[in-house]
């Protein structure tokens, strides 16, 4: 659980001392304080580590100096990495490394229109050092009169060009379960991922 304190409630202030006095009496809870001083205001977070399930968020909001309460579930704690927390926060998927030190721009065509435009996009991404794209083959639109995409007819050249330029296609925005089979078949025909890995 994270308690975000009101702006400028800083260590040493009366509200802060009252809050810490209360929190230090909680059983089996460790406290970790994070304080950031900005140009115009300070921000302080108090992290409660341990079994915080019995603590009611409504009650914690009423404590001195508390502005907001965030309950953090176990499986997401690694995303809030803190000092002396050396757990890995990166992962690899399909040959692409994701971490706090890598930037992947998922640029692409909202709706695939022509082979020429797909190739221009793939080339531009490769030249910019990017490896991912999104290509709307099945493009849902608010208006039924707007361009809806080429559906499965564009898949072979989208995957062919992705392979040519070393780009991973990460999204197709499917609108029906049958589209998954169409994508897998197009991948198979163009030498892409085997059906079990396509998703």
N, C-alpha and C positions, 0 to 999 in steps of 0.2 A: 504494500500500500504506500502511496506517495501523498504527502500533504504539501500542497503548494501554498506558501504563505502570502499574505497580502503584500503588495509592493512596499518596500522599505521597512518591513518587519525583519530586522536583522539580528544576528547574535548579539546579545547584550541588552536588547530592548526589553521593557517590562513584559510585553505580550509574549515575546520569545521565551523569556525565562519562565513565565507561568506555563506555557505550553510544554516546555522541556521537563519541568517539574512533574507534570501530569504523565507525560509519555514514559519517563524513566521508571515509573511505578508499574507499568504494564508487565505482566509476567511473560517470560520467554520471547520477548521482542527486543531485537537489537535496533539501534538507531544509527542512521548514517545521514549526515547533513551535507548538502551541496549548496554553496553560496556563490552567486555570480553578481559582480558589480558592473552594471552598464553605465553608459554615459549620463543617463538621467535618472535611473532608478536601480534598486537592487532587487534581486530575485533569490529567494531561499526556498529550497525543497528539503523536506525531512522524509527520508525513506525508512519505513518500518519493515524490518526483515524478520520473518518467522511466521508463525501461524496467525495471520491477521483476519482469518475468516470470521471469528467471533466479534470482531470490531465492526460496529454498524457505521456505514459511511455517513448517515444523517447525523449521528452523534459526533463523529469526528469533525464534521463541518462546523459544529458549534464551539469548538475549542478556540482559545484566544489566538488571534492572528492568522487563523486558517481561512484561506479564500476558496480553495478547491481541493477535492479528494479524488484520487484515482486509484481504483483497485486493479492491481496487476496480477494476472493469472500466471501460474508457474511456467507454462509453455512459452510465454512471451517475455520472460524476464531477461533473456539474453539480449534482447533488442535495446534494453536500457542499461548498457554496459557502463560500469562506474570504475573509479580508481581501485586498483588492485584486483579487478575482476578480469581474469585472463582467459575466460572461455572464448572459443572461436566465434566470430560474428560474420563469417563469410561462408559461401558455399559455391560449388560448381554444379552447373546444370547444362548438359548437352554441349560440353566443351567451352562454356562461357563462365568466367569467374565473376561472382557478385560479392562486393565487400564495400566497406566505407571508403576504400581507396580507389574504387573503380567507378567510372561513369559510363552508363550505357544509355544511349538515346534511342528510344523505340520509334524512330521516324518512319514514315511510309505514306502510302496513298490511302486516303480515307475510303475511297472506292476505286478498285483497279479499273482503269479505263482502256489504256492501250499498252501493248507490249513495249513500245518505245518509251513510254513514261515509266514503266516498271524498271526498264534497264537503266534509264537516267538516274532513278532513285537508288538502285543497287550500286551503281558506279560511284555516285556521290557519297553514299555511306562508306563504301570501302575506302575511298580517297580521304575521307575524314577520320579514318581509323575506327569506325564503328562496325559492329558485327551483328546487330539485330535490326529487324524491321517488323512492322505490322502492315499487312496488306488486306484490305477489305474486299474479299471475293463475294461475300454474302452480306451486303450492306443494308441493315434495316434503316428505314427513313420514316419520318413523321408523315410526309406526304407520299401517297401511292404514285404520284406523277413524277417524283424525283427519280434520278438514276439509281437503280437498285444493285448495281454491280453485275459482273458477267457470270457469277456463280461458278460452277465446275469447269466451264469452258476456258477460264483463264488460269486454272491451277497448274496445268503442265508447264506453261511458260514462266509463271511466277517461280515455281520450284526449280526449273532449269536455270533461270537467271540467278536465283539465290545461290545455287551451287557454283555457278560460273564465277561469281564475285565473292564467295565465301561468307555469305550473309545467312543468319538464322532467321527464319520466319516464325515469329512468336505469337501471332494472333491472326485469326481469320474471322472472328465475330460471327460464328455460325448461328443460324436461326432455326435449325431443325436437326434432330439427331441423325438423319440420313446424310447430312453434310460431312459427318465424321468419316463415314465409309468412303465418301467421294474424295476426301483429302488423303486418306490412307492409300487409296488406289492411285491417285496422282503421284504421291510420294514413291510408291512402288515402281510405277512406270518410269519415273525420272531418276531412279537410283538413289532416292533419298532414304530416310530412316525406314527400317522394317516396320510392319504394321504394329507390332507390340510396343514400339517406342514412340509411335506417333501419337500426339495428344495435344 
